[in-house]
Amino acid sequence: MAKRYGQRPSSLLPKGTLRSPLERLSFDVNVALRGGYAEVVAQREASEKMTGGQVTNRQQALDVIRKARADVIEMETERKKRSGR
């Protein structure tokens, strides 16, 4: 957690808010768990937005593949333009 955020969340609280080292550790773990959960939810929402929801048949899967391929081609074209080719 410290590597990801630079410091423990409990160190950002005013002095005396959490009395014991166990309370600080518990707070830090809860913040990490909630942050991880929020990232999973955000990733799921982004995925559903891209696919329009859960893929339930072959046609939807093919549509997602076509869109992904078009997105890759577009990104490569943009990269080539920026590099001056």
Phi and psi in radians as a Rosetta constraint file:
Dihedral C 1 N 2 CA 2 C 2 CIRCULARHARMONIC -1.125 0.35
Dihedral N 2 CA 2 C 2 N 3 CIRCULARHARMONIC -0.606 0.35
Dihedral C 2 N 3 CA 3 C 3 CIRCULARHARMONIC -1.148 0.35
Dihedral N 3 CA 3 C 3 N 4 CIRCULARHARMONIC -0.652 0.35
Dihedral C 3 N 4 CA 4 C 4 CIRCULARHARMONIC -1.307 0.35
Dihedral N 4 CA 4 C 4 N 5 CIRCULARHARMONIC -0.764 0.35
Dihedral C 4 N 5 CA 5 C 5 CIRCULARHARMONIC -1.815 0.35
Dihedral N 5 CA 5 C 5 N 6 CIRCULARHARMONIC -0.142 0.35
Dihedral C 5 N 6 CA 6 C 6 CIRCULARHARMONIC 1.605 0.35
Dihedral N 6 CA 6 C 6 N 7 CIRCULARHARMONIC -0.474 0.35
Dihedral C 6 N 7 CA 7 C 7 CIRCULARHARMONIC -2.810 0.35
Dihedral N 7 CA 7 C 7 N 8 CIRCULARHARMONIC 2.836 0.35
Dihedral C 7 N 8 CA 8 C 8 CIRCULARHARMONIC -1.281 0.35
Dihedral N 8 CA 8 C 8 N 9 CIRCULARHARMONIC 2.417 0.35
Dihedral C 8 N 9 CA 9 C 9 CIRCULARHARMONIC -0.987 0.35
Dihedral N 9 CA 9 C 9 N 10 CIRCULARHARMONIC -0.597 0.35
Dihedral C 9 N 10 CA 10 C 10 CIRCULARHARMONIC -1.134 0.35
Dihedral N 10 CA 10 C 10 N 11 CIRCULARHARMONIC -0.402 0.35
Dihedral C 10 N 11 CA 11 C 11 CIRCULARHARMONIC -1.281 0.35
Dihedral N 11 CA 11 C 11 N 12 CIRCULARHARMONIC -0.231 0.35
Dihedral C 11 N 12 CA 12 C 12 CIRCULARHARMONIC -1.548 0.35
Dihedral N 12 CA 12 C 12 N 13 CIRCULARHARMONIC -0.205 0.35
Dihedral C 12 N 13 CA 13 C 13 CIRCULARHARMONIC -1.391 0.35
Dihedral N 13 CA 13 C 13 N 14 CIRCULARHARMONIC 2.684 0.35
Dihedral C 13 N 14 CA 14 C 14 CIRCULARHARMONIC -1.054 0.35
Dihedral N 14 CA 14 C 14 N 15 CIRCULARHARMONIC 2.582 0.35
Dihedral C 14 N 15 CA 15 C 15 CIRCULARHARMONIC -0.999 0.35
Dihedral N 15 CA 15 C 15 N 16 CIRCULARHARMONIC 2.430 0.35
Dihedral C 15 N 16 CA 16 C 16 CIRCULARHARMONIC 1.534 0.35
Dihedral N 16 CA 16 C 16 N 17 CIRCULARHARMONIC -0.085 0.35
Dihedral C 16 N 17 CA 17 C 17 CIRCULARHARMONIC -1.163 0.35
Dihedral N 17 CA 17 C 17 N 18 CIRCULARHARMONIC -0.813 0.35
Dihedral C 17 N 18 CA 18 C 18 CIRCULARHARMONIC -1.940 0.35
Dihedral N 18 CA 18 C 18 N 19 CIRCULARHARMONIC 2.179 0.35
Dihedral C 18 N 19 CA 19 C 19 CIRCULARHARMONIC -1.450 0.35
Dihedral N 19 CA 19 C 19 N 20 CIRCULARHARMONIC -0.658 0.35
Dihedral C 19 N 20 CA 20 C 20 CIRCULARHARMONIC -2.052 0.35
Dihedral N 20 CA 20 C 20 N 21 CIRCULARHARMONIC 2.803 0.35
Dihedral C 20 N 21 CA 21 C 21 CIRCULARHARMONIC -1.047 0.35
Dihedral N 21 CA 21 C 21 N 22 CIRCULARHARMONIC -0.575 0.35
Dihedral C 21 N 22 CA 22 C 22 CIRCULARHARMONIC -1.151 0.35
Dihedral N 22 CA 22 C 22 N 23 CIRCULARHARMONIC -0.695 0.35
Dihedral C 22 N 23 CA 23 C 23 CIRCULARHARMONIC -1.115 0.35
Dihedral N 23 CA 23 C 23 N 24 CIRCULARHARMONIC -0.725 0.35
Dihedral C 23 N 24 CA 24 C 24 CIRCULARHARMONIC -1.110 0.35
Dihedral N 24 CA 24 C 24 N 25 CIRCULARHARMONIC -0.781 0.35
Dihedral C 24 N 25 CA 25 C 25 CIRCULARHARMONIC -1.094 0.35
Dihedral N 25 CA 25 C 25 N 26 CIRCULARHARMONIC -0.771 0.35
Dihedral C 25 N 26 CA 26 C 26 CIRCULARHARMONIC -1.056 0.35
Dihedral N 26 CA 26 C 26 N 27 CIRCULARHARMONIC -0.759 0.35
Dihedral C 26 N 27 CA 27 C 27 CIRCULARHARMONIC -1.084 0.35
Dihedral N 27 CA 27 C 27 N 28 CIRCULARHARMONIC -0.807 0.35
Dihedral C 27 N 28 CA 28 C 28 CIRCULARHARMONIC -1.081 0.35
Dihedral N 28 CA 28 C 28 N 29 CIRCULARHARMONIC -0.729 0.35
Dihedral C 28 N 29 CA 29 C 29 CIRCULARHARMONIC -1.154 0.35
Dihedral N 29 CA 29 C 29 N 30 CIRCULARHARMONIC -0.744 0.35
Dihedral C 29 N 30 CA 30 C 30 CIRCULARHARMONIC -1.086 0.35
Dihedral N 30 CA 30 C 30 N 31 CIRCULARHARMONIC -0.713 0.35
Dihedral C 30 N 31 CA 31 C 31 CIRCULARHARMONIC -1.105 0.35
Dihedral N 31 CA 31 C 31 N 32 CIRCULARHARMONIC -0.743 0.35
Dihedral C 31 N 32 CA 32 C 32 CIRCULARHARMONIC -1.111 0.35
Dihedral N 32 CA 32 C 32 N 33 CIRCULARHARMONIC -0.751 0.35
Dihedral C 32 N 33 CA 33 C 33 CIRCULARHARMONIC -1.133 0.35
Dihedral N 33 CA 33 C 33 N 34 CIRCULARHARMONIC -0.755 0.35
Dihedral C 33 N 34 CA 34 C 34 CIRCULARHARMONIC -1.148 0.35
Dihedral N 34 CA 34 C 34 N 35 CIRCULARHARMONIC -0.666 0.35
Dihedral C 34 N 35 CA 35 C 35 CIRCULARHARMONIC -1.124 0.35
Dihedral N 35 CA 35 C 35 N 36 CIRCULARHARMONIC -0.756 0.35
Dihedral C 35 N 36 CA 36 C 36 CIRCULARHARMONIC -1.092 0.35
Dihedral N 36 CA 36 C 36 N 37 CIRCULARHARMONIC -0.749 0.35
Dihedral C 36 N 37 CA 37 C 37 CIRCULARHARMONIC -1.094 0.35
Dihedral N 37 CA 37 C 37 N 38 CIRCULARHARMONIC -0.736 0.35
Dihedral C 37 N 38 CA 38 C 38 CIRCULARHARMONIC -1.088 0.35
Dihedral N 38 CA 38 C 38 N 39 CIRCULARHARMONIC -0.666 0.35
Dihedral C 38 N 39 CA 39 C 39 CIRCULARHARMONIC -1.158 0.35
Dihedral N 39 CA 39 C 39 N 40 CIRCULARHARMONIC -0.714 0.35
Dihedral C 39 N 40 CA 40 C 40 CIRCULARHARMONIC -1.103 0.35
Dihedral N 40 CA 40 C 40 N 41 CIRCULARHARMONIC -0.785 0.35
Dihedral C 40 N 41 CA 41 C 41 CIRCULARHARMONIC -1.089 0.35
Dihedral N 41 CA 41 C 41 N 42 CIRCULARHARMONIC -0.770 0.35
Dihedral C 41 N 42 CA 42 C 42 CIRCULARHARMONIC -1.106 0.35
Dihedral N 42 CA 42 C 42 N 43 CIRCULARHARMONIC -0.708 0.35
Dihedral C 42 N 43 CA 43 C 43 CIRCULARHARMONIC -1.150 0.35
Dihedral N 43 CA 43 C 43 N 44 CIRCULARHARMONIC -0.717 0.35
Dihedral C 43 N 44 CA 44 C 44 CIRCULARHARMONIC -1.108 0.35
Dihedral N 44 CA 44 C 44 N 45 CIRCULARHARMONIC -0.766 0.35
Dihedral C 44 N 45 CA 45 C 45 CIRCULARHARMONIC -1.118 0.35
Dihedral N 45 CA 45 C 45 N 46 CIRCULARHARMONIC -0.693 0.35
Dihedral C 45 N 46 CA 46 C 46 CIRCULARHARMONIC -1.139 0.35
Dihedral N 46 CA 46 C 46 N 47 CIRCULARHARMONIC -0.690 0.35
Dihedral C 46 N 47 CA 47 C 47 CIRCULARHARMONIC -1.145 0.35
Dihedral N 47 CA 47 C 47 N 48 CIRCULARHARMONIC -0.759 0.35
Dihedral C 47 N 48 CA 48 C 48 CIRCULARHARMONIC -1.158 0.35
Dihedral N 48 CA 48 C 48 N 49 CIRCULARHARMONIC -0.607 0.35
Dihedral C 48 N 49 CA 49 C 49 CIRCULARHARMONIC -1.134 0.35
Dihedral N 49 CA 49 C 49 N 50 CIRCULARHARMONIC -0.710 0.35
Dihedral C 49 N 50 CA 50 C 50 CIRCULARHARMONIC -1.178 0.35
Dihedral N 50 CA 50 C 50 N 51 CIRCULARHARMONIC -0.737 0.35
Dihedral C 50 N 51 CA 51 C 51 CIRCULARHARMONIC -1.618 0.35
Dihedral N 51 CA 51 C 51 N 52 CIRCULARHARMONIC -0.169 0.35
Dihedral C 51 N 52 CA 52 C 52 CIRCULARHARMONIC 1.351 0.35
Dihedral N 52 CA 52 C 52 N 53 CIRCULARHARMONIC 0.407 0.35
Dihedral C 52 N 53 CA 53 C 53 CIRCULARHARMONIC 2.055 0.35
Dihedral N 53 CA 53 C 53 N 54 CIRCULARHARMONIC -2.897 0.35
Dihedral C 53 N 54 CA 54 C 54 CIRCULARHARMONIC -1.311 0.35
Dihedral N 54 CA 54 C 54 N 55 CIRCULARHARMONIC 2.394 0.35
Dihedral C 54 N 55 CA 55 C 55 CIRCULARHARMONIC -1.370 0.35
Dihedral N 55 CA 55 C 55 N 56 CIRCULARHARMONIC 2.148 0.35
Dihedral C 55 N 56 CA 56 C 56 CIRCULARHARMONIC -2.096 0.35
Dihedral N 56 CA 56 C 56 N 57 CIRCULARHARMONIC -0.136 0.35
Dihedral C 56 N 57 CA 57 C 57 CIRCULARHARMONIC -2.580 0.35
Dihedral N 57 CA 57 C 57 N 58 CIRCULARHARMONIC 3.025 0.35
Dihedral C 57 N 58 CA 58 C 58 CIRCULARHARMONIC -1.094 0.35
Dihedral N 58 CA 58 C 58 N 59 CIRCULARHARMONIC -0.717 0.35
Dihedral C 58 N 59 CA 59 C 59 CIRCULARHARMONIC -1.088 0.35
Dihedral N 59 CA 59 C 59 N 60 CIRCULARHARMONIC -0.749 0.35
Dihedral C 59 N 60 CA 60 C 60 CIRCULARHARMONIC -1.096 0.35
Dihedral N 60 CA 60 C 60 N 61 CIRCULARHARMONIC -0.698 0.35
Dihedral C 60 N 61 CA 61 C 61 CIRCULARHARMONIC -1.101 0.35
Dihedral N 61 CA 61 C 61 N 62 CIRCULARHARMONIC -0.751 0.35
Dihedral C 61 N 62 CA 62 C 62 CIRCULARHARMONIC -1.125 0.35
Dihedral N 62 CA 62 C 62 N 63 CIRCULARHARMONIC -0.676 0.35
Dihedral C 62 N 63 CA 63 C 63 CIRCULARHARMONIC -1.084 0.35
Dihedral N 63 CA 63 C 63 N 64 CIRCULARHARMONIC -0.726 0.35
Dihedral C 63 N 64 CA 64 C 64 CIRCULARHARMONIC -1.124 0.35
Dihedral N 64 CA 64 C 64 N 65 CIRCULARHARMONIC -0.725 0.35
Dihedral C 64 N 65 CA 65 C 65 CIRCULARHARMONIC -1.110 0.35
Dihedral N 65 CA 65 C 65 N 66 CIRCULARHARMONIC -0.783 0.35
Dihedral C 65 N 66 CA 66 C 66 CIRCULARHARMONIC -1.051 0.35
Dihedral N 66 CA 66 C 66 N 67 CIRCULARHARMONIC -0.754 0.35
Dihedral C 66 N 67 CA 67 C 67 CIRCULARHARMONIC -1.123 0.35
Dihedral N 67 CA 67 C 67 N 68 CIRCULARHARMONIC -0.726 0.35
Dihedral C 67 N 68 CA 68 C 68 CIRCULARHARMONIC -1.118 0.35
Dihedral N 68 CA 68 C 68 N 69 CIRCULARHARMONIC -0.732 0.35
Dihedral C 68 N 69 CA 69 C 69 CIRCULARHARMONIC -1.111 0.35
Dihedral N 69 CA 69 C 69 N 70 CIRCULARHARMONIC -0.739 0.35
Dihedral C 69 N 70 CA 70 C 70 CIRCULARHARMONIC -1.106 0.35
Dihedral N 70 CA 70 C 70 N 71 CIRCULARHARMONIC -0.684 0.35
Dihedral C 70 N 71 CA 71 C 71 CIRCULARHARMONIC -1.120 0.35
Dihedral N 71 CA 71 C 71 N 72 CIRCULARHARMONIC -0.694 0.35
Dihedral C 71 N 72 CA 72 C 72 CIRCULARHARMONIC -1.132 0.35
Dihedral N 72 CA 72 C 72 N 73 CIRCULARHARMONIC -0.781 0.35
Dihedral C 72 N 73 CA 73 C 73 CIRCULARHARMONIC -1.069 0.35
Dihedral N 73 CA 73 C 73 N 74 CIRCULARHARMONIC -0.741 0.35
Dihedral C 73 N 74 CA 74 C 74 CIRCULARHARMONIC -1.089 0.35
Dihedral N 74 CA 74 C 74 N 75 CIRCULARHARMONIC -0.761 0.35
Dihedral C 74 N 75 CA 75 C 75 CIRCULARHARMONIC -1.133 0.35
Dihedral N 75 CA 75 C 75 N 76 CIRCULARHARMONIC -0.694 0.35
Dihedral C 75 N 76 CA 76 C 76 CIRCULARHARMONIC -1.155 0.35
Dihedral N 76 CA 76 C 76 N 77 CIRCULARHARMONIC -0.662 0.35
Dihedral C 76 N 77 CA 77 C 77 CIRCULARHARMONIC -1.118 0.35
Dihedral N 77 CA 77 C 77 N 78 CIRCULARHARMONIC -0.769 0.35
Dihedral C 77 N 78 CA 78 C 78 CIRCULARHARMONIC -1.086 0.35
Dihedral N 78 CA 78 C 78 N 79 CIRCULARHARMONIC -0.714 0.35
Dihedral C 78 N 79 CA 79 C 79 CIRCULARHARMONIC -1.126 0.35
Dihedral N 79 CA 79 C 79 N 80 CIRCULARHARMONIC -0.720 0.35
Dihedral C 79 N 80 CA 80 C 80 CIRCULARHARMONIC -1.136 0.35
Dihedral N 80 CA 80 C 80 N 81 CIRCULARHARMONIC -0.670 0.35
Dihedral C 80 N 81 CA 81 C 81 CIRCULARHARMONIC -1.106 0.35
Dihedral N 81 CA 81 C 81 N 82 CIRCULARHARMONIC -0.725 0.35
Dihedral C 81 N 82 CA 82 C 82 CIRCULARHARMONIC -1.220 0.35
Dihedral N 82 CA 82 C 82 N 83 CIRCULARHARMONIC -0.567 0.35
Dihedral C 82 N 83 CA 83 C 83 CIRCULARHARMONIC -1.433 0.35
Dihedral N 83 CA 83 C 83 N 84 CIRCULARHARMONIC -0.147 0.35
Dihedral C 83 N 84 CA 84 C 84 CIRCULARHARMONIC 1.545 0.35
Dihedral N 84 CA 84 C 84 N 85 CIRCULARHARMONIC 0.354 0.35
